[in-house]
Amino acid sequence: MKKKGGFGLTYQEVYLMDNLTIEAKAIYGMLSSYAGTGATAYPSVDFMCRKLHISEPRFYRHMNLLVGAGVVEKKKVRDGNTFASNLYILTPNLQNIQNVYSQNVSTQNVYSQNVSTQNVYSQNVSTQNVVDNNNSTNNNRENIDYQQIADMYNATCVSFPRLAKLSEKRKKAIKARLNTYTVEDFKRLFEMAESSSFLKGANNRNWSATFDWLIADGNMAKVLDGNYKNRADSKPREETREERQARLMREWEEEQKNSPYHTDEPFIPDPSLDWGANVRD
């Protein structure tokens, strides 16, 4: 008999039996594959011997081990008045194996239920954490120490007009900024403002910033971005070799024009001189 495709169920306990040989377990596996989800199969002995690459005497010797262990029951199937083939009934001692299988399934179900319960618990804890975090954030925003910001400004921005009173308008502005920035950002804002000559009045309008101007949304962003840093804070760019050569050429031409020995002949640099000496490329 030849059967294409499909699959079969095998019981793990059979493969764990120490009294069964590897050949017996291979025969059991082939019978299981032809039984599918059922418990009977009837491949011919010749077919199984050819596919398992074993002789008939060897096949019967290991098949007898399966029968003796109660794993396989062998019956003759009649075709009229003669026996046509063998019918193999798998695991007639199925009750014990089935009990083990049922226990495993039951344990698996309990495990799955526990995992499911754990997942629900984890989701609840996660949701609670989100709620707690949101509440904490909201509470932090509500519990704003406005005076801390004012004192920080007065202590840092000593070159600016002193803040004498925290009006409701100023508190509202501080609260709005704290939706985006932190208290540390306020500290950095005041430090950068105090170090800025422009914000302290060194400009063509003789204008200087105030607390209200600094904490305005757009202004705070520009100060923190470094838009009002002193230009002297940036290191001047050194001239290149080519720029130095061009500058020296212009200076020489100016000197020649003012010299009593001036000539209209073009200047040809001396190739033996390094016109870019001590200049970094």
C-alpha positions in Angstrom: 0.0 0.0 0.0 1.2 3.4 -0.8 0.0 6.6 0.8 1.1 10.0 -0.2 1.4 13.0 2.0 -0.3 13.3 5.4 1.0 13.0 8.9 0.5 10.9 12.0 0.4 11.2 15.7 2.9 9.5 17.9 3.0 9.2 21.6 6.2 10.4 23.3 6.0 7.7 25.9 6.7 5.0 23.3 10.0 6.7 22.4 10.9 6.9 26.0 10.6 3.1 26.6 14.0 1.6 27.4 12.9 -1.9 26.3 12.3 -0.8 22.7 15.1 -0.7 20.2 15.7 2.1 17.7 14.4 -0.2 14.9 11.2 -0.9 16.9 10.7 2.8 17.4 11.3 3.4 13.7 8.6 0.8 12.8 6.2 2.4 15.2 6.9 5.8 13.7 6.1 4.5 10.2 2.9 2.8 11.4 1.8 6.1 13.1 2.5 8.1 10.0 0.1 5.8 8.0 -2.5 5.8 10.8 -2.8 9.5 10.6 -5.1 10.7 13.4 -6.5 7.3 13.8 -5.2 4.2 15.5 -5.0 1.6 12.7 -2.7 1.2 9.7 -2.0 -1.6 7.2 1.2 -1.1 5.2 2.6 -4.3 3.9 5.7 -5.9 5.5 7.5 -5.8 2.2 6.9 -2.0 1.8 8.1 -1.2 5.3 11.2 -3.4 5.0 12.1 -1.6 1.8 11.6 1.9 3.2 13.3 1.2 6.5 16.1 -0.7 4.8 15.8 -3.8 7.0 15.3 -7.5 6.3 12.1 -9.3 7.1 13.6 -11.4 9.9 14.9 -8.2 11.4 11.5 -6.5 11.0 9.6 -9.3 12.7 12.1 -9.4 15.6 11.6 -5.7 16.4 7.9 -5.8 15.6 7.6 -8.5 18.3 9.1 -6.0 20.8 6.3 -3.5 20.0 3.6 -6.2 20.4 5.2 -7.5 23.6 5.2 -4.0 25.1 1.6 -3.5 24.3 2.3 -0.7 21.9 1.1 -2.4 18.7 -1.5 -5.1 18.2 -1.4 -7.1 15.0 -4.4 -8.7 13.4 -4.9 -10.6 10.2 -7.5 -9.1 7.8 -9.5 -11.7 5.8 -10.2 -11.3 2.1 -12.8 -13.9 1.5 -11.5 -17.2 2.8 -7.9 -16.1 2.9 -5.9 -13.6 5.0 -5.0 -10.6 2.8 -2.8 -8.5 5.0 -2.0 -7.4 8.5 -3.9 -4.7 10.3 -1.8 -2.9 12.9 -3.7 -1.3 15.9 -1.5 1.2 17.5 -1.3 1.5 21.3 -3.9 -1.0 22.5 -2.5 -0.1 25.9 -3.7 3.4 25.1 -5.4 4.1 28.4 -2.2 4.6 30.4 -0.7 6.7 27.6 -3.9 8.6 27.2 -4.0 9.4 31.0 -0.4 10.7 30.8 -1.4 12.8 27.7 -4.5 14.1 29.5 -2.5 15.1 32.5 0.0 17.0 30.3 -2.9 18.8 28.5 -4.4 19.7 31.9 -1.1 21.0 33.2 -0.7 23.0 30.0 -4.2 24.5 30.4 -3.4 25.5 33.9 -0.2 27.0 32.8 -2.0 28.9 30.0 -4.6 30.1 32.5 -1.8 31.3 34.8 0.0 33.1 31.9 -3.3 34.7 30.9 -4.0 35.8 34.4 -0.4 37.1 34.7 -0.9 39.0 31.4 -4.1 40.6 32.7 -2.3 41.5 35.9 0.6 43.0 34.0 -1.7 45.0 31.8 -3.5 46.3 34.9 -0.2 47.2 36.6 1.0 48.9 33.4 -2.2 50.8 33.1 -2.0 51.8 36.7 1.6 53.0 36.2 0.5 55.1 33.3 -2.3 56.6 35.4 0.1 57.2 38.3 2.7 58.8 36.0 0.1 61.0 34.5 -1.2 62.0 37.9 2.4 62.6 39.1 3.1 64.8 36.1 -0.1 66.7 36.6 0.6 67.2 40.3 4.1 68.4 39.5 2.8 70.9 37.1 0.2 72.1 39.6 2.7 72.3 42.4 5.0 74.8 40.8 7.4 76.8 43.0 7.1 80.1 41.2 9.2 81.8 43.9 12.1 79.4 43.1 12.1 80.7 39.5 12.0 84.3 40.6 14.8 83.8 43.1 16.9 82.1 40.5 16.5 85.0 38.1 17.4 87.6 40.7 20.5 85.6 41.9 21.7 85.0 38.3 20.7 88.0 36.2 22.3 90.7 38.4 22.8 93.0 35.4 19.0 93.1 34.6 16.2 94.9 36.4 15.3 93.1 39.6 12.1 91.1 39.8 10.1 92.5 42.7 6.7 90.8 42.4 5.3 87.7 40.8 2.0 88.7 39.2 -0.6 86.2 38.1 0.4 87.0 34.5 4.0 86.1 35.2 2.9 82.9 37.0 0.8 81.9 34.0 3.8 82.5 31.7 6.1 80.3 33.9 3.5 77.6 34.0 3.1 77.6 30.3 6.9 77.4 29.8 7.1 74.4 32.2 4.9 72.4 29.8 7.9 72.4 27.5 11.0 73.2 29.6 12.3 72.2 33.0 13.6 74.2 35.9 17.1 73.4 34.8 16.2 75.1 31.4 15.2 78.2 33.3 18.5 78.2 35.1 20.4 77.8 31.8 18.3 80.6 30.3 19.2 83.1 33.0 22.9 82.1 32.9 23.0 82.6 29.1 21.2 85.9 29.4 23.6 87.2 32.0 26.6 86.3 29.7 25.1 88.1 26.7 26.3 91.6 26.2 23.5 92.3 23.7 20.8 91.4 26.1 22.4 93.5 28.8 22.2 96.6 26.6 25.3 96.5 24.3 23.3 97.2 21.2 22.5 100.2 19.0 19.2 100.8 20.8 20.6 100.7 24.3 17.9 98.1 25.0 18.2 95.4 27.7 16.0 92.4 28.3 13.7 91.9 31.2 12.3 88.9 33.1 9.1 89.1 31.1 10.9 89.3 27.8 13.1 86.3 28.7 10.3 83.9 29.7 8.2 84.7 26.6 7.9 81.5 24.5 9.7 82.6 21.4 12.4 84.6 23.2 13.2 81.8 25.6 13.8 79.4 22.7 16.1 81.9 20.9 18.2 82.5 24.0 18.5 78.8 24.7 19.4 78.2 21.0 22.4 80.5 21.5 21.2 83.4 19.2 22.4 86.0 21.7 25.8 84.7 22.5 28.6 87.2 22.3 30.4 87.2 19.0 33.7 87.3 20.8 32.8 83.9 22.2 33.4 82.3 18.8 37.1 81.8 17.8 38.1 83.9 14.7 38.9 81.9 11.6 42.5 81.8 10.6 43.3 82.8 7.1 44.4 80.1 4.6 47.7 80.0 2.8 46.1 81.4 -0.4 44.4 84.2 1.5 47.7 85.2 3.2 49.5 85.2 -0.2 46.8 87.4 -1.7 47.0 89.8 1.3 50.8 90.0 1.1 50.5 90.7 -2.6 48.1 93.6 -2.0 50.3 95.1 0.7 53.4 94.9 -1.6 51.5 96.5 -4.4 50.4 99.4 -2.2 54.0 99.9 -1.0 55.2 99.9 -4.6 52.7 102.5 -5.6 53.9 104.9 -2.9 57.5 104.1 -3.5 59.7 106.6 -5.5 61.1 103.5 -7.3 57.7 102.5 -8.5 57.6 100.6 -11.8 54.8 99.3 -13.9 56.5 96.0 -14.4 54.4 93.0 -13.0 55.5 91.5 -9.8 57.0 88.0 -10.1 57.2 86.2 -6.7 60.6 84.6 -5.9 60.0 80.9 -6.0 62.7 80.4 -3.4 60.6 82.2 -0.8 57.8 80.5 1.1 55.0 83.1 1.0 52.7 81.0 3.1 55.2 80.2 5.9 53.7 79.6 9.3 50.2 79.6 7.9 48.0 76.7 8.5 46.1 75.3 5.4 
